[in-house]
Amino acid sequence: TIEHSGLTAGGQILQASPDQLITANSLYLHHKNNINGSIGAYSDPIRFNVNEVAAHIHETTDSGIYLNSLSNVTVNFAADFEPFYDNPYLGLETLAGGDIYLDASNQSVNIAQAISAPSSLVEIIADSIVQSSSASISASNLIIEANNGYAGTELNPLLTNVSSLNFYASADVNIENSSANIDIQGDAG
């Protein structure tokens, strides 16, 4: 678990160097009590090799979560994170707004718990992306890139609540959206 709870505006959780790699069974990143803070940066996301990941940003504005998985990963709030967060139902969350970027190129992503970025962008890049029936993705804009596989399945589509969707996949894309209106652009094999 890595937690940033300082009051300094612009505080961030960053890697010391771009070649650093966090290796563990599970990783929980928590950022709170800050203005304009972030977990990672778009140009320098937090790099890890873990089975489960969760990240939350609370009480901040103009923040973001930027992650780079070098292994197959499950977005899941693991039981051992419980002492650090009293609302363990979201896998990735920017509560007050801010983008969420998960790059798992050449790997698989399993979304076991919700991803939420109100009024912001969620971008997921992976070989294949699956989701449990109890999880969902909520954002203003969603970009899905399943470069060598699929996103969702016919029996278990990605559940979303978004107003804009861009997808790129070499195989099928199966999405069920609960938003009343949606703009869709994409290409699937």
C-alpha positions in Angstrom: 0.0 0.0 0.0 1.2 3.5 -0.9 -0.7 6.4 0.5 -0.3 10.2 0.1 -2.3 12.2 2.6 -0.4 15.5 2.6 -2.1 18.9 2.3 0.3 20.4 -0.2 -1.3 21.4 -3.5 -0.1 19.5 -6.4 1.2 16.5 -4.4 1.8 13.4 -6.4 2.7 9.7 -6.1 5.5 9.2 -8.6 8.2 6.8 -9.4 11.8 7.8 -8.5 12.9 6.8 -12.0 11.2 5.6 -15.2 12.7 2.1 -15.1 11.5 1.4 -11.5 9.1 -1.6 -11.2 6.8 -2.4 -8.3 6.5 -6.2 -7.9 4.0 -7.8 -5.4 0.9 -9.9 -5.3 -1.3 -6.7 -4.9 -0.9 -3.0 -5.1 -3.1 -0.3 -3.6 -2.4 3.4 -4.3 -4.4 6.0 -2.3 -4.2 9.7 -2.6 -6.3 12.0 -0.4 -6.5 15.5 1.1 -4.9 17.3 -1.8 -5.6 19.7 -4.6 -4.4 18.9 -8.2 -2.6 15.7 -7.1 -2.1 12.5 -9.1 -1.0 8.9 -9.0 1.6 8.7 -11.7 1.7 10.9 -14.7 0.5 10.4 -18.3 4.1 10.6 -19.5 5.4 8.5 -16.6 2.8 6.1 -15.3 3.4 3.9 -12.2 5.0 0.6 -13.5 4.1 -2.6 -11.8 4.0 -6.4 -12.0 1.2 -7.4 -9.7 -1.9 -9.7 -9.7 -4.3 -7.2 -8.3 -4.4 -3.4 -8.4 -6.6 -0.7 -6.9 -6.1 3.1 -6.9 -8.3 5.8 -5.4 -8.0 9.6 -5.4 -10.3 11.4 -3.0 -10.9 15.0 -2.1 -8.8 16.3 -5.0 -9.6 18.0 -8.2 -7.9 17.9 -11.6 -6.2 14.7 -10.6 -5.5 11.5 -12.5 -4.5 7.9 -12.1 -1.8 6.7 -14.6 -0.8 3.0 -14.5 1.3 0.7 -16.6 1.0 -3.1 -15.9 3.7 -5.4 -17.2 1.7 -8.5 -16.4 -1.9 -9.8 -16.6 -3.8 -7.8 -13.9 -7.1 -7.8 -12.1 -8.6 -4.4 -11.1 -9.8 -5.5 -7.7 -10.0 -4.1 -4.2 -8.1 -6.9 -2.4 -9.1 -7.9 1.1 -5.7 -6.8 2.5 -6.4 -3.1 1.5 -9.4 -2.9 3.9 -7.7 -1.1 6.8 -6.7 1.7 4.4 -10.0 2.5 2.9 -13.5 2.3 4.3 -15.4 2.0 1.0 -13.9 -1.0 -0.8 -16.1 -1.4 -3.8 -14.2 0.5 -6.5 -11.1 -0.8 -8.2 -10.0 2.5 -9.8 -11.6 5.8 -8.8 -11.0 9.6 -9.2 -13.9 10.8 -7.0 -13.7 14.5 -7.7 -12.8 14.1 -11.4 -9.6 13.2 -13.3 -8.6 10.7 -16.0 -7.8 7.1 -15.4 -5.2 5.5 -17.8 -4.3 1.8 -17.6 -1.8 0.6 -20.1 -1.4 -3.2 -20.0 -0.2 -3.6 -23.6 0.5 -7.3 -24.5 -1.3 -8.4 -21.3 -4.9 -9.1 -20.2 -7.0 -7.0 -17.9 -9.8 -8.4 -15.8 -12.1 -5.8 -14.3 -13.5 -7.3 -11.1 -14.5 -4.1 -9.5 -15.8 -0.8 -10.8 -13.7 1.9 -12.6 -15.1 5.4 -12.0 -13.9 8.7 -13.4 -16.9 11.1 -13.2 -16.8 13.7 -16.0 -13.4 12.4 -17.2 -11.7 10.0 -19.5 -11.0 6.3 -18.9 -8.5 4.7 -21.3 -7.6 1.0 -21.1 -5.0 -0.6 -23.4 -4.5 -4.4 -23.3 -4.5 -7.5 -25.4 -7.9 -8.5 -24.0 -10.3 -7.0 -21.5 -12.9 -8.9 -19.5 -15.2 -7.7 -16.8 -17.1 -9.5 -14.0 -20.9 -9.0 -14.1 -20.8 -6.9 -10.9 -18.3 -4.4 -12.2 -18.8 -1.4 -14.5 -16.9 1.5 -16.1 -18.3 5.0 -15.5 -16.8 8.0 -17.2 -17.6 10.8 -19.6 -15.4 9.3 -22.3 -14.0 5.8 -22.6 -11.2 4.6 -24.9 -10.8 0.8 -25.2 -7.8 -0.7 -27.1 -7.8 -4.5 -27.3 -4.8 -4.7 -29.6 -4.5 -8.5 -30.0 -7.8 -9.7 -28.6 -11.3 -8.8 -27.5 -13.1 -6.4 -25.2 -15.9 -8.1 -23.3 -17.6 -11.3 -24.5 -21.0 -12.0 -25.9 -22.2 -13.6 -22.7 -20.4 -11.0 -20.5 -20.1 -7.6 -22.2 -18.3 -4.7 -20.7 -20.8 -2.8 -18.7 -20.4 1.0 -19.1 -22.1 4.3 -18.3 -20.4 6.7 -20.7 -21.4 9.3 -23.2 -18.5 8.8 -25.6 -16.9 5.6 -26.6 -13.9 5.0 -28.9 -12.7 1.4 -29.4 -10.0 -0.4 -31.3 -9.9 -4.2 -31.3 -8.5 -7.0 -33.4 -11.4 -9.2 -32.5 -14.9 -8.6 -31.0 -16.0 -5.7 -28.9 -19.1 -6.4 -26.7 -20.3 -3.4 -24.7 -23.6 -2.8 -22.9 -24.0 1.0 -22.1 -26.6 2.4 -19.6 -26.3 6.0 -20.7 -29.3 7.4 -22.6 -27.1 8.9 -25.4 -23.7 7.7 -26.6 -21.4 8.7 -29.4 -19.5 5.7 -30.7 -16.4 5.5 -33.0 -14.4 2.4 -33.5 -12.9 -0.5 -35.4 -13.1 -4.1 -34.5 -12.0 -7.3 -36.3 
